[in-house]
Amino acid sequence: MAATRLDLRDVPPSERHPMIHTAFETLDSGEALEIVNDHEPRPLFYEFQAEVDAFDAESYVCERREEGKYVATLPKQ
């Protein structure tokens, strides 16, 4: 699965979700958006699950790699 990666740790919080949605929209079916965040993006998961039909919630993965570094994969159906 091809992935696009966004490191959001230095992006102001108010700009993160719009940036993520824009990047996700540019993906082709079967690709994934990988985000690096300073906290677990659980609210983002629920937002995508409720609002983005192409989001493959079953294949979503999030890992805490170290303090202040979470990597989440948002796959597109």
N, C-alpha and C positions, 0 to 999 in steps of 0.2 A: 504494500500500500504506500503510495507516494504521500509525502507530508510536507506542508509548509510550516515554518516555525516562526513564532513571534515571541520575543522576550519583552514582557510587559513590566518588568520590575522598575524601570525608570520612567514609565509612562504615567502621567497623572491619572488617578482613578477615574475621573469623569470622562476621560478619553478612551478607556480600555474597551468597554463593551461595544461602542460603535466601531472601533478598529477591528475587533474580533469578528463582528457580524459582516463587515465589508470583506475581510479576508476569506471568511467561510463561503460567502456568495461566489467568489471567483473560482472556487475549487470545482473540479469535475467529479462526477459520481465515482465513488470508490477511493477518492483521495481523503486526506485527513489534515486538520489544522492542529498543530502542536503548539501549545502555549506554555510559556514559563512565567510563573507568577510568584509573588511574595506571600501568598496565602492560598489555602485550598479554595478553588473556584466553585464551590458547591452552588451558590446562587446562580452562577452562569449556567451550570448544568440544568437547573430547573427552568431557567429562562429559555434555553434552547429546546428543552423537552416540550415546553408549552407552546412555543412560538415558531419553531423552525421545522417544517415538515421533513426536510431532507436530512435532519440530524439523526444519526444512528445511535440512539441512547443505549442500546444493548451492548454496543462495542466501546463505549466511552471508558477511558482509563485515566486515573489520576494517581501519581506517585509523589510522595514527599522524598526528595533526594537529599536534602540537608535543611538546616534551619533557614527559613526564609526563601526556600526554593522548591516549588511544586511544579511538576510537569504534567500537563493534562493533554490528552489526545481526543479531539472532537472529530469523529469520522462522519463522512457524508455518504448517504445512501446513493 
